[in-house]
């Protein structure tokens, strides 16, 4: 059973186990050993190297130093790239020919949290077997005796052009024959890792950019801004007459959009627009979109009507990417705004995703409010409840009976009931779909009312 890794790396409250300097040092040592074993010859010239990037959290300094100390102590060099979006770290790992990449981030969580994610040499997240091996070494002490000395200790260097490399990579995903000239774009960077990269990229493509959430102070990441609080972006779009709005989470691997009227588009909207465009151009691999069980049923209907199909995975962009790699698909994502365009990126990239929608708008010569109406959303209600513990649902008295009753009520309408714990936050998430919106509200309220006294925080 895993003790450190969750659905997206190691995550928790900073300076409380497992997100402590002590454990980060052990993770650095274990990871360095594992990646040296996987690649006996360094990918670049000279020694084995691991890239370390981070978002803008205060605790990032502590974890960065601890991780690097662990890596260096195993005779592996460290390449510091500073604050950069998670997809930027994945790209830098490939671009710099490093043996692995590490990003210090808790994504959309509050600033008091932090986490550690790993990338393989090819920029993809680790498979479970490698995670288990790293975790085993952390707890077993098997590598405690490995102590390089003198010239064998690793060296740390700072890569000054990492930001520029990522900006050029993002721009390359946008067609060379198009520009964003004449477009006014509101970009809310969530006071996170994209506070420089997204505005710079959009400006270099010709847009007028109104920037929000670009004053990180270590404590304001995701705070009343970014994709977790997109209402500010929508208001700014309406106030400034902008053509387009985008909002990132803390590490910018996801994006939420709004049209020129200030109306929100989530990941399902983005997937519908992009999938239908890829199908029309014959560029959707195997005519298949990869989505999760949380995506709206209307997405399936729209893609089927256009001659494609949707395959579903469990929740988490890692599961989406794993399915895409196994089956050779090139586009997938989550309703939360993780979008993976594998022709351009090895992981979710909020900036690249926004650029794909912008290129569709430019090519069609239509505003986002027009192209967003390419699909019909099925009635759906999603409710999140913060919890104090995560017992199995079978241990909560009356819950399974109530879930069966709810399923019996909505299934004849083509609906479904889906209840799960978040893998990254202390929350339980309830999704109910069906044709009768009043019934969705009723059953959601009943289920949440049962859960609150049992496990609600």
Buried (B, 14 or more C-beta within 10 A) or exposed (E): EEEBBBBBBBBBBBEEEBBBBEBBBBBBBBBBBBBBEBBEEBBEEEBBBBBBBBBBBBBBEBBBBBBBBBBBBBBBBBBBBBBBBBBBBBBBBBBBEBBBBBBBBBBBBBBBBBBBBBBBBEBBBBEEEBBBBBBEBBEEEEBEEEEEEEEEBBBBEEBEEBBEBBBBBBBEBBEEEBBBEEBBBBBBBBBBBBBBBBBBBBBBBEBBBBBBBBEBEEEBBBBEBBBBBBEBBBBBBBEBEBBBBBBBBBBBBBBBBBBBEBBBBBBBBBBBBBBBBBBEEEEBBEBBBBBBBBBBBBBBBBBEEBEBEBBBBBBBBBBBBBBBEEEEBBBBBBBBBBBBBBEBBBBBBBBBBBBBBBBBBBEEEEBBBEBBEBBEBBBBBBBEBEBEEEEEBEEBEEBEEBBEEBBEBBEEBEBBBBBBBBBBBBBBBBBBBBEBEEBBBBBBEEBBEBBEEBBBE
